[in-house]
């Protein structure tokens, strides 16, 4: 549970059939109970979080291994979560984009050191290509954050 002053929220996993949960690396649904703020992460690839646009090829040289590519994307997500004062357990929804669905097991394996036993709601989509040449994985997330108190001037 996240807690700041009187503002609290809990993230509850929804399993219609809990005895079968062990079969899946994600949950059917996640419910956020109580007040919270939401943070939407842009897609993270194996490229550096900050890179030039339009892309410069030298900034997008990736390892071939899906495990290494996933680790780099997860490190970028961690950098964002750390900056926001959040953790991987605050992720309530993750969308995973792969260019080859046969990479799904390697991707999931590489996520375990970051996610531990936490499995947010999740969708995996196979796409023809990603914006970064040679990237085989892209991950985006929705994160539940403790509710921030409005600034005295009414700003966020």
C-alpha positions as a Markdown table, in Angstrom:
| # | Residue | x | y | z |
|---|---|---|---|---|
| 1 | Unk | 0.0 | 0.0 | 0.0 |
| 2 | Unk | 1.2 | 3.5 | -0.8 |
| 3 | Unk | 0.6 | 6.1 | 1.8 |
| 4 | Unk | 1.2 | 9.9 | 2.0 |
| 5 | Unk | -0.6 | 11.5 | 5.0 |
| 6 | Unk | -4.3 | 10.8 | 4.7 |
| 7 | Unk | -4.1 | 9.8 | 1.1 |
| 8 | Unk | -3.8 | 6.0 | 0.7 |
| 9 | Unk | -4.3 | 3.5 | -2.0 |
| 10 | Unk | -4.0 | -0.2 | -2.3 |
| 11 | Unk | -3.4 | -2.3 | -5.4 |
| 12 | Unk | -5.5 | -5.4 | -5.4 |
| 13 | Unk | -4.9 | -8.3 | -7.8 |
| 14 | Unk | -8.1 | -9.8 | -9.3 |
| 15 | Unk | -8.1 | -13.5 | -10.0 |
| 16 | Unk | -11.4 | -15.1 | -10.9 |
| 17 | Unk | -9.7 | -18.5 | -10.4 |
| 18 | Unk | -6.9 | -18.0 | -7.9 |
| 19 | Unk | -6.0 | -21.7 | -7.8 |
| 20 | Unk | -4.9 | -21.3 | -11.5 |
| 21 | Unk | -2.9 | -18.1 | -11.0 |
| 22 | Unk | 0.4 | -20.0 | -11.0 |
| 23 | Unk | -0.1 | -20.7 | -14.7 |
| 24 | Unk | 0.3 | -17.0 | -15.8 |
| 25 | Unk | 3.1 | -14.4 | -15.7 |
| 26 | Unk | 0.4 | -11.7 | -15.4 |
| 27 | Unk | -2.9 | -11.1 | -13.7 |
| 28 | Unk | -6.3 | -10.8 | -15.4 |
| 29 | Unk | -6.9 | -7.5 | -13.6 |
| 30 | Unk | -5.6 | -5.0 | -11.1 |
| 31 | Unk | -7.9 | -2.8 | -9.0 |
| 32 | Unk | -6.7 | 0.5 | -7.4 |
| 33 | Unk | -8.6 | 1.2 | -4.2 |
| 34 | Unk | -8.4 | 4.7 | -2.8 |
| 35 | Unk | -7.0 | 8.0 | -3.9 |
| 36 | Unk | -3.9 | 7.9 | -6.1 |
| 37 | Unk | -2.2 | 9.6 | -9.0 |
| 38 | Unk | -1.5 | 7.8 | -12.3 |
| 39 | Unk | 1.7 | 8.0 | -14.2 |
| 40 | Unk | 1.9 | 6.8 | -17.8 |
| 41 | Unk | 5.3 | 5.7 | -19.0 |
| 42 | Unk | 6.2 | 6.1 | -22.7 |
| 43 | Unk | 7.6 | 3.0 | -24.4 |
| 44 | Unk | 11.1 | 2.0 | -23.2 |
| 45 | Unk | 13.3 | 0.1 | -25.6 |
| 46 | Unk | 16.9 | -1.0 | -25.3 |
| 47 | Unk | 18.0 | 2.5 | -26.5 |
| 48 | Unk | 19.1 | 5.1 | -24.0 |
| 49 | Unk | 16.2 | 6.8 | -22.4 |
| 50 | Unk | 17.4 | 10.2 | -23.8 |
| 51 | Unk | 18.4 | 10.0 | -27.4 |
| 52 | Unk | 18.3 | 12.3 | -30.4 |
| 53 | Unk | 15.3 | 12.7 | -32.6 |
| 54 | Unk | 15.4 | 12.1 | -35.5 |
| 55 | Unk | 17.3 | 9.1 | -34.5 |
| 56 | Unk | 21.1 | 8.9 | -34.9 |
| 57 | Unk | 22.0 | 5.3 | -35.8 |
| 58 | Unk | 25.0 | 5.2 | -33.4 |
| 59 | Unk | 22.7 | 5.7 | -30.4 |
| 60 | Unk | 20.7 | 2.6 | -31.3 |
| 61 | Unk | 23.1 | -0.2 | -31.5 |
| 62 | Unk | 21.5 | -3.0 | -29.4 |
| 63 | Unk | 22.7 | -6.4 | -28.2 |
| 64 | Unk | 20.9 | -9.2 | -30.1 |
| 65 | Unk | 19.8 | -11.1 | -27.1 |
| 66 | Unk | 16.2 | -10.5 | -26.0 |
| 67 | Unk | 17.2 | -10.9 | -22.4 |
| 68 | Unk | 19.8 | -8.2 | -22.7 |
| 69 | Unk | 17.4 | -5.9 | -24.7 |
| 70 | Unk | 14.7 | -6.4 | -22.0 |
| 71 | Unk | 17.2 | -5.7 | -19.2 |
| 72 | Unk | 18.1 | -2.4 | -20.9 |
| 73 | Unk | 14.4 | -1.4 | -21.3 |
| 74 | Unk | 13.7 | -2.4 | -17.6 |
| 75 | Unk | 16.7 | -0.3 | -16.5 |
| 76 | Unk | 15.1 | 2.7 | -18.3 |
| 77 | Unk | 11.8 | 2.0 | -16.5 |
| 78 | Unk | 13.6 | 1.8 | -13.2 |
| 79 | Unk | 15.2 | 5.2 | -13.8 |
| 80 | Unk | 11.8 | 6.7 | -14.3 |
| 81 | Unk | 10.2 | 4.9 | -11.4 |
| 82 | Unk | 13.1 | 6.0 | -9.1 |
| 83 | Unk | 12.7 | 9.6 | -10.2 |
| 84 | Unk | 9.0 | 9.5 | -9.4 |
| 85 | Unk | 9.6 | 7.8 | -6.0 |
| 86 | Unk | 7.8 | 4.6 | -7.3 |
| 87 | Unk | 8.8 | 0.9 | -7.6 |
| 88 | Unk | 8.0 | -1.9 | -9.9 |
| 89 | Unk | 5.2 | -3.0 | -7.5 |
| 90 | Unk | 3.4 | 0.3 | -8.3 |
| 91 | Unk | 3.0 | -0.8 | -12.0 |
| 92 | Unk | -0.6 | -1.7 | -12.5 |
| 93 | Unk | -0.6 | -2.2 | -16.3 |
| 94 | Unk | 2.2 | -3.1 | -18.7 |
| 95 | Unk | 2.1 | -3.4 | -22.4 |
| 96 | Unk | 4.9 | -5.4 | -24.0 |
| 97 | Unk | 5.7 | -5.1 | -27.7 |
| 98 | Unk | 7.8 | -7.8 | -29.3 |
| 99 | Unk | 8.9 | -8.2 | -32.9 |
| 100 | Unk | 9.0 | -12.0 | -32.6 |
| 101 | Unk | 6.6 | -13.7 | -30.2 |
| 102 | Unk | 9.1 | -16.5 | -29.7 |
| 103 | Unk | 11.0 | -14.0 | -27.6 |
| 104 | Unk | 8.3 | -13.9 | -24.9 |
| 105 | Unk | 9.9 | -16.5 | -22.6 |
| 106 | Unk | 13.3 | -14.8 | -22.7 |
| 107 | Unk | 11.6 | -11.4 | -22.1 |
| 108 | Unk | 9.7 | -12.7 | -19.1 |
| 109 | Unk | 12.8 | -14.3 | -17.6 |
| 110 | Unk | 14.7 | -11.0 | -17.9 |
| 111 | Unk | 11.9 | -9.1 | -16.2 |
| 112 | Unk | 12.0 | -11.3 | -13.0 |
| 113 | Unk | 15.0 | -9.5 | -11.3 |
| 114 | Unk | 13.0 | -6.3 | -11.6 |
| 115 | Unk | 9.5 | -7.4 | -11.0 |
| 116 | Unk | 10.1 | -10.2 | -8.5 |
| 117 | Unk | 6.8 | -12.0 | -7.8 |
| 118 | Unk | 4.7 | -8.9 | -8.8 |
| 119 | Unk | 2.6 | -9.5 | -12.0 |
| 120 | Unk | 0.6 | -6.4 | -13.1 |
| 121 | Unk | -2.2 | -6.6 | -15.6 |
| 122 | Unk | -0.5 | -7.1 | -19.0 |
| 123 | Unk | -0.9 | -7.3 | -22.7 |
| 124 | Unk | 1.8 | -8.6 | -25.1 |
| 125 | Unk | 1.6 | -7.6 | -28.7 |
| 126 | Unk | 3.7 | -8.8 | -31.7 |
| 127 | Unk | 4.5 | -6.0 | -34.1 |
| 128 | Unk | 6.4 | -5.8 | -37.4 |
| 129 | Unk | 9.0 | -3.4 | -36.2 |
| 130 | Unk | 9.7 | -0.8 | -33.4 |
| 131 | Unk | 10.9 | 2.8 | -33.8 |
| 132 | Unk | 14.5 | 2.0 | -32.9 |
| 133 | Unk | 16.2 | -0.1 | -35.6 |
| 134 | Unk | 17.2 | -3.5 | -34.2 |
| 135 | Unk | 15.1 | -3.2 | -31.1 |
| 136 | Unk | 13.1 | -6.4 | -30.4 |
| 137 | Unk | 11.2 | -5.2 | -27.3 |
| 138 | Unk | 9.4 | -2.1 | -26.1 |
| 139 | Unk | 7.6 | -1.8 | -22.8 |
| 140 | Unk | 5.2 | 0.8 | -21.5 |
| 141 | Unk | 3.5 | 1.0 | -18.2 |
| 142 | Unk | 0.7 | 2.6 | -16.1 |
| 143 | Unk | 1.9 | 3.3 | -12.5 |
| 144 | Unk | -0.2 | 4.1 | -9.4 |
| 145 | Unk | 1.4 | 6.7 | -7.3 |
| 146 | Unk | 0.5 | 8.1 | -3.9 |
| 147 | Unk | -1.8 | 11.1 | -4.3 |
| 148 | Unk | 0.1 | 14.4 | -4.2 |
| 149 | Unk | -1.2 | 17.3 | -2.3 |
| 150 | Unk | -2.1 | 20.3 | -4.5 |
| 151 | Unk | 0.3 | 23.2 | -4.3 |
| 152 | Unk | -0.9 | 26.2 | -2.4 |
| 153 | Unk | -1.5 | 28.1 | -5.7 |
| 154 | Unk | -3.7 | 25.3 | -7.0 |
| 155 | Unk | -1.0 | 23.8 | -9.3 |
| 156 | Unk | -0.1 | 20.1 | -9.3 |
